[in-house]
């Protein structure tokens, strides 16, 4: 666990500080893990429950769409109703849905449980970040907390294949979902016992229901349209109508928010340069970086003929590199500044993607095709995403921490959905998309996907200089946020803790 010291002015005691970090990291781990862990168990689910091809797709999409659609609502709800309350609600929904899904006797029950899981995850994910940003003052302590959050989240994505493969091979696909139940109960006990909302700090909340309905429908429609384009093509009527409908609904959401007295997403947040630019860079970078997990899994299983467990074990170097990069990021940020480290991490990650694209061959080995490129790709991702998340959540008040956290999580999720669709089309182009394509054709398609991902990450890195300029303090470089007021300093009082 990263060493996190209590910042000056924080009202959080030492015991509750570790409880906040623990709750944040485990909650993020569960959310990210469940995006990938179910994929390994899909063949067993199909055989056991008699699922057709469309039903199998909905087992994945039901979670992804509700997760993407409810993220902004989950983030804002934590500002209005309290982070502890929304954390427990999200964790309860997620755990209960995992139990129902694990015991499901038909495809309809499983798909419905996955949809509710996504709603719980959407409530949980923004709180895991806003707990940290509202508890720790901007500075080294908060950077270390976010570094731990980034590392654990990335490790959850890497561990999904290993955990899913081991549970499916040695027990049953049902434990891919049921494993969340004891973890959820244990984390819930920690939150109930250690986290407290400060009394008398919150006015009676009023939720912007029109905004909530519009943003949920808009983001979910856009995400579903993009995912449909992967199978139906970008020019298909179904995909275009869904994407157009999602964009129109989001435009209506912006119009409603501009006139709302208590908006779900205050548009003034986009006047903070760190928030606006940080979310754009996050969206673009995640469009490329998601390829590291998805296409490398396909390559190892479809070309190298690895088992699910061996594929999961092969991702351990990626996990180690991400953890190492996340540990180094706060120290390097303190010396060189967030913007410089985000650029350096982006260039390192892009170089790893380009290396990976050239290394994917039909006769590749673990050392040449997996291990070598893993180090710059994964370490670069950690060195880029840690300062980027830190910067994109800075400059906002503690009362808006949940909304900002929901926004950055939405950018991450939508970037991954968009990137997967585009890169899948790139990988399927040419001989790789033909039925019965051989190992060489598949490897070539996956290589083109990594090449495209490298170019996308490079484009994201080019946008990093638009972030606020670093300024010097006695403690080293800090990023100045363009908020129209004096930026935070290390000596400023910490935001009021909300847990």
C-alpha positions in Angstrom: 0.0 0.0 0.0 1.3 3.4 -0.9 2.4 5.5 2.1 -0.2 8.2 2.5 0.2 10.8 5.2 -2.6 13.0 6.5 -2.4 16.5 4.9 -2.6 19.6 7.1 -6.1 20.7 7.9 -7.7 17.4 7.3 -10.3 16.3 9.8 -9.7 12.7 9.1 -8.0 10.7 11.7 -5.3 8.2 11.0 -7.5 5.1 11.4 -10.2 6.6 9.1 -7.5 7.7 6.6 -6.5 4.1 5.9 -10.2 3.1 5.8 -10.9 5.7 3.1 -7.9 4.5 1.0 -8.9 0.9 1.5 -12.5 1.5 0.6 -11.6 3.5 -2.4 -9.1 1.0 -3.8 -11.1 -2.1 -3.2 -14.2 -0.5 -4.7 -12.3 0.5 -7.8 -10.8 -3.0 -8.0 -14.2 -4.6 -8.0 -15.6 -2.2 -10.6 -12.7 -2.6 -13.1 -12.4 -6.4 -12.4 -16.0 -7.0 -13.4 -15.5 -5.4 -16.8 -13.1 -8.1 -17.8 -13.5 -11.1 -15.5 -16.9 -12.2 -17.0 -15.5 -12.5 -20.5 -13.5 -15.6 -19.6 -16.6 -17.4 -18.3 -18.8 -16.6 -21.3 -18.3 -20.0 -23.0 -19.2 -21.9 -19.8 -22.2 -19.6 -19.3 -23.3 -20.4 -22.8 -23.1 -24.1 -22.3 -24.7 -24.1 -18.9 -27.6 -21.7 -19.6 -28.0 -22.4 -23.3 -27.2 -18.8 -24.3 -27.3 -17.7 -28.0 -24.9 -15.3 -29.6 -27.0 -12.2 -28.9 -27.6 -13.2 -25.3 -23.9 -13.7 -24.7 -23.3 -10.2 -26.1 -25.9 -8.8 -23.8 -24.2 -10.4 -20.7 -21.3 -8.0 -21.5 -23.3 -5.0 -22.9 -25.9 -4.9 -20.1 -23.1 -4.1 -17.6 -21.2 -1.8 -19.9 -24.2 0.3 -20.9 -25.7 0.9 -17.4 -22.2 1.5 -16.0 -21.5 4.2 -18.6 -25.0 5.7 -18.5 -25.2 6.2 -14.7 -21.7 7.4 -13.9 -22.5 11.1 -14.0 -25.6 10.6 -11.9 -23.6 8.5 -9.4 -21.0 11.1 -9.1 -23.4 14.0 -8.5 -25.5 11.9 -6.1 -22.5 11.5 -3.9 -22.2 15.3 -3.6 -25.9 15.6 -2.7 -26.6 12.6 -0.5 -23.1 11.9 1.0 -20.3 9.8 -0.2 -20.7 7.2 2.5 -24.4 6.7 1.7 -23.9 6.4 -2.1 -20.9 4.1 -1.6 -23.0 1.8 0.5 -25.9 1.9 -2.0 -23.6 1.2 -4.9 -21.8 -1.6 -3.1 -25.1 -3.1 -1.9 -26.6 -3.1 -5.5 -23.3 -4.5 -6.9 -23.1 -7.3 -4.3 -26.8 -8.3 -4.4 -26.7 -8.4 -8.3 -23.6 -10.5 -8.2 -25.4 -13.0 -5.9 -28.4 -13.1 -8.2 -26.3 -13.4 -11.3 -24.2 -16.2 -9.8 -27.3 -18.2 -9.0 -29.1 -17.5 -12.3 -30.9 -20.4 -13.9 -31.6 -18.7 -17.3 -30.1 -16.0 -19.5 -32.8 -13.4 -18.8 -32.0 -13.4 -15.0 -28.2 -13.3 -15.7 -28.6 -10.3 -18.1 -30.9 -8.4 -15.7 -28.4 -9.0 -12.8 -25.5 -7.7 -15.0 -27.5 -4.5 -15.7 -28.1 -3.9 -12.0 -24.4 -4.7 -11.4 -23.6 -1.8 -13.8 -25.9 0.6 -11.9 -24.2 -0.3 -8.7 -20.7 0.1 -10.3 -21.7 3.5 -11.7 -22.6 4.6 -8.1 -19.5 3.1 -6.7 -16.8 4.2 -9.2 -17.0 8.0 -8.8 -17.2 7.7 -5.0 -14.0 5.7 -4.9 -12.2 8.7 -6.5 -14.1 11.6 -4.9 -13.5 10.0 -1.4 -9.8 10.7 -2.0 -10.0 14.1 -3.7 -12.3 15.5 -1.1 -10.4 14.0 1.9 -6.8 14.8 0.9 -5.7 18.4 0.1 -4.2 19.0 -3.3 -0.5 18.1 -3.0 1.7 15.1 -2.4 -0.6 13.2 -0.1 -3.5 13.3 -2.6 -1.2 12.4 -5.5 0.0 9.3 -3.6 -3.6 8.3 -2.9 -4.6 8.7 -6.5 -1.5 6.7 -7.6 -2.6 3.8 -5.4 -6.2 4.1 -6.8 -4.8 4.1 -10.4 -2.5 1.1 -9.7 -5.3 -1.0 -8.1 -7.7 -0.2 -10.9 -5.2 -1.2 -13.5 -4.4 -4.3 -11.6 -8.1 -5.2 -11.5 -8.2 -5.1 -15.3 -5.0 -7.2 -15.6 -6.2 -9.7 -12.9 -9.6 -10.2 -14.6 -8.3 -12.8 -17.0 -6.3 -14.7 -14.4 -9.1 -14.7 -11.8 -11.8 -15.5 -14.3 -9.8 -18.3 -15.8 -8.9 -19.9 -12.5 -12.4 -19.7 -11.2 -13.9 -21.0 -14.4 -11.4 -23.9 -14.8 -11.2 -25.0 -11.2 -14.7 -24.3 -9.8 -17.6 -22.9 -11.9 -18.4 -19.8 -14.0 -20.8 -18.9 -11.2 -17.9 -18.0 -8.9 -16.8 -15.3 -11.3 -19.8 -13.4 -9.9 -20.3 -15.0 -6.5 -16.7 -14.1 -5.5 -17.9 -10.4 -5.2 -20.4 -11.3 -2.4 -17.9 -12.0 0.5 -15.7 -9.2 -0.7 -18.6 -6.8 -0.8 -19.8 -7.8 2.6 -16.3 -7.3 4.1 -15.8 -3.9 2.5 -19.3 -2.9 3.6 -18.4 -3.7 7.2 -15.3 -1.5 7.0 -17.3 1.4 5.5 -20.1 1.1 8.2 -17.5 0.8 11.0 -15.0 3.5 10.0 -16.4 6.1 7.6 -18.7 8.9 8.9 -20.4 11.8 7.2 -19.8 15.1 9.0 -23.0 16.3 10.7 -24.6 19.5 9.6 -22.5 20.1 6.5 -25.0 19.4 3.8 -28.2 21.3 2.8 -31.4 19.3 2.0 -30.5 17.8 -1.4 -32.5 18.3 -4.6 -31.7 16.0 -7.5 -31.9 17.4 -11.1 -34.2 14.6 -12.4 -34.6 15.9 -16.0 -30.8 16.2 -16.3 -30.3 12.7 -14.7 -32.7 11.1 -17.2 -31.2 12.9 -20.2 -27.6 12.2 -19.5 -28.2 8.6 -18.6 -30.2 8.0 -21.8 -27.7 10.0 -23.9 -24.5 8.3 -22.7 -26.1 4.8 -22.7 -27.5 5.4 -26.2 -24.1 6.7 -27.5 -22.2 3.8 -25.9 -24.7 1.2 -27.3 -24.5 2.8 -30.8 -20.7 2.7 -30.8 -20.7 -0.9 -29.6 -23.3 -1.8 -32.3 -21.0 -0.4 -35.0 -18.5 -3.0 -34.0 -20.8 -5.8 -35.3 -23.1 -3.9 -37.8 -20.6 -1.5 -39.2 -20.3 2.3 -38.8 -22.6 2.9 -41.8 -25.4 0.7 -40.5 -28.7 2.4 -39.9 -29.0 0.9 -36.3 -25.6 2.2 -35.2 -26.1 5.6 -36.8 -29.5 6.1 -35.3 -28.4 5.2 -31.8 -25.3 7.4 -32.0 -27.3 10.3 -33.4 -30.0 9.8 -30.8 -27.4 9.8 -28.0 -25.7 13.0 -29.3 -29.1 14.8 -29.6 -30.1 13.7 -26.1 -26.7 14.9 -24.7 -27.2 18.3 -26.4 -30.6 18.5 -24.7 -28.9 17.7 -21.4 -26.5 20.6 -21.9 -29.4 22.9 -22.6 -31.3 21.8 -19.5 -28.2 22.1 -17.3 -27.6 25.7 -18.5 -31.0 26.7 -17.2 -31.2 24.5 -14.1 -30.9 26.2 -10.7 -29.3 23.0 -9.2 -27.8 21.2 -12.2 -26.7 17.6 -12.2 -23.4 18.7 -13.9 -22.7 22.4 -13.3 -21.4 23.7 -16.7 -19.1 26.1 -14.8 -16.8 23.1 -14.1 -15.8 23.1 -17.8 -14.4 26.6 -17.3 -11.7 25.0 -15.1 -9.0 24.3 -17.7 -7.6 21.3 -15.8 -11.0 19.6 -15.8 -12.0 20.4 -19.4 -8.6 19.5 -21.0 -8.0 16.7 -18.6 -11.2 14.9 -19.6 -10.5 15.4 -23.3 -7.0 13.9 -22.9 -8.4 11.0 -20.8 -11.0 10.2 -23.5 -8.5 10.1 -26.3 -5.8 8.2 -24.4 -8.3 5.6 -23.1 -9.5 5.1 -26.7 -6.0 3.7 -27.5 -4.8 2.2 -24.2 -7.7 -0.3 -23.9 -6.1 -2.3 -26.7 -3.4 -3.5 -24.3 -5.7 -5.8 -22.5 -8.3 -6.8 -25.1 -6.2 -7.5 -28.2 -3.3 -9.0 -26.4 -5.7 -11.5 -24.8 -7.0 -12.4 -28.2 -3.5 -12.8 -29.5 -2.4 -15.1 -26.7 -5.5 -17.3 -26.9 -6.2 -17.3 -30.7 -2.6 -17.2 -32.0 -0.3 -18.6 -29.3 -3.1 -21.0 -28.1 -2.7 -20.1 -24.5 -5.2 -21.3 -21.9 -7.3 -18.8 -19.9 -5.1 -19.3 -16.8 -1.8 -19.0 -18.8 -3.1 -15.9 -20.5 -3.9 -14.4 -17.1 -0.5 -15.3 -15.7 1.1 -13.7 -18.8 -0.3 -10.4 -17.8 1.5 -10.4 -14.5 4.5 -8.3 -15.9 1.9 -5.7 -17.0 0.5 -5.6 -13.5 4.0 -5.3 -12.0 5.0 -2.5 -14.4 1.8 -0.6 -13.6 2.3 -0.9 -9.9 5.9 0.2 -10.2 5.0 3.1 -12.5 2.2 4.2 -10.1 4.7 4.2 -7.1 7.2 6.2 -9.1 4.7 8.7 -10.5 4.1 10.8 -7.3 7.9 11.3 -6.8 8.5 12.2 -10.4 5.5 14.5 -10.4 6.9 16.3 -7.3 10.1 16.9 -9.2 9.1 17.5 -12.8 5.4 18.5 -12.6 2.2 16.7 -13.7 2.2 17.9 -17.2 5.8 16.8 -17.9 5.1 13.4 -16.5 1.9 12.9 -18.4 3.7 13.7 -21.6 6.6 11.4 -20.8 4.3 8.6 -19.8 2.2 9.1 -23.0 5.3 8.9 -25.2 6.6 5.8 -23.3 3.2 4.1 -23.7 2.9 5.0 -27.4 6.4 3.6 -28.0 5.3 0.3 -26.3 2.2 0.1 -28.5 4.3 0.5 -31.6 6.8 -2.1 -30.4 3.9 -4.4 -29.6 2.5 -4.0 -33.1 5.7 -5.1 -34.7 6.2 -8.0 -32.2 2.9 -9.8 -32.9 3.7 -12.6 -35.3 2.3 -16.1 -35.8 5.4 -17.7 -34.3 5.9 -15.2 -31.5 7.1 -16.2 -28.0 6.2 -14.9 -24.6 9.5 -13.1 -24.2 9.5 -11.4 -27.7 5.8 -10.8 -28.2 4.5 -10.2 -24.7 7.1 -9.5 -22.1 9.3 -7.0 -24.0 6.6 -4.5 -25.0 4.7 -5.0 -21.7 7.2 -2.9 -19.7 7.0 0.4 -21.6 3.3 0.0 -22.4 2.2 -0.6 -18.8 4.7 1.6 -17.0 3.9 4.4 -19.5 0.2 4.0 -18.8 0.7 4.4 -15.1 3.0 7.4 -15.5 0.4 9.1 -17.8 -2.9 8.2 -16.1 -1.8 9.1 -12.5 -0.9 12.8 -13.2 -3.8 13.0 -15.7 -6.3 11.9 -13.1 -4.8 14.1 -10.4 -4.9 17.2 -12.8 -8.4 16.5 -14.1 -9.8 16.4 -10.6 -8.1 19.5 -9.3 -9.4 23.1 -9.1 -12.9 22.1 -8.2 -14.5 22.6 -4.8 -15.1 19.8 -2.3 -18.8 20.1 -3.0 -18.2 19.3 -6.7 -15.7 16.4 -6.1 -18.3 13.7 -6.9 -19.4 15.4 -10.1 -15.8 15.8 -11.3 -15.0 12.2 -10.4 -18.1 11.0 -12.3 -17.0 13.1 -15.3 -13.5 11.6 -15.4 -14.8 8.1 -15.0 -17.3 8.7 -17.9 -14.5 9.9 -20.1 -12.5 6.8 -19.2 -15.4 4.5 -20.0 -16.6 6.2 -23.2 -13.0 6.3 -24.4 -12.7 2.5 -23.9 -16.0 1.8 -25.6 -15.1 4.1 -28.6 -11.6 2.7 -28.9 -12.7 -0.9 -28.7 -15.2 -0.4 -31.6 -12.7 1.5 -33.8 -9.8 -0.8 -33.1 -11.9 -4.0 -33.6 -12.8 -2.7 -37.0 -9.1 -2.1 -37.8 -8.2 -5.6 -36.5 -10.9 -7.2 -38.6 -9.9 -5.4 -41.8 -8.4 -7.5 -44.6 -7.6 -11.2 -44.2 -7.9 -11.1 -40.5 -11.7 -10.5 -40.8 -12.3 -13.5 -43.1 -13.9 -16.6 -41.6 -11.3 -19.2 -40.6 -8.5 -16.8 -40.8 -5.1 -18.4 -39.9 -2.7 -17.4 -37.2 -0.7 -15.1 -39.4 -3.7 -13.2 -40.6 -5.0 -12.8 -37.0 -1.6 -11.7 -35.7 -1.4 -9.1 -38.6 -4.9 -7.7 -37.7 -4.0 -7.4 -34.0 -0.8 -5.8 -35.0 -2.6 -3.1 -37.0 -4.9 -2.5 -34.0 -1.8 -1.9 -31.8 -0.3 0.4 -34.4 -3.5 2.5 -34.5 -3.6 2.5 -30.7 -0.1 3.8 -30.6 -1.0 6.7 -32.9 -4.1 7.5 -30.9 -2.0 7.6 -27.6 0.5 9.9 -29.4 -2.4 12.2 -30.4 -3.5 12.3 -26.7 0.1 13.1 -25.7 0.1 16.0 -28.1 -2.9 17.5 -26.3 -1.2 17.4 -22.9 0.6 20.8 -23.2 -2.9 22.3 -23.2 -3.2 21.4 -19.5 -2.4 24.2 -17.0 1.2 25.2 -16.8 3.2 24.0 -13.8 4.3 26.7 -11.3 7.1 26.6 -8.8 6.5 26.4 -5.0 8.8 25.7 -2.2 7.9 22.0 -2.5 8.6 21.8 -6.2 6.4 22.1 -9.4 2.7 22.2 -9.0 0.0 22.6 -11.7 -1.9 25.8 -11.8 -5.6 25.5 -12.5 -7.4 28.1 -14.6 -10.3 28.7 -12.3 -10.5 32.5 -12.2 -9.3 32.5 -8.6 -6.1 31.8 -6.8 -5.0 28.2 -7.2 -4.5 25.8 -4.3 -1.2 25.6 -2.7 0.3 23.1 -0.4 -0.3 25.3 2.6 -4.0 25.8 1.8 -6.5 24.1 4.2 -7.6 20.7 3.1 -11.2 20.4 1.7 -13.6 19.1 4.4 -13.5 15.4 4.6 -16.8 13.8 3.5 -16.3 10.4 5.0 
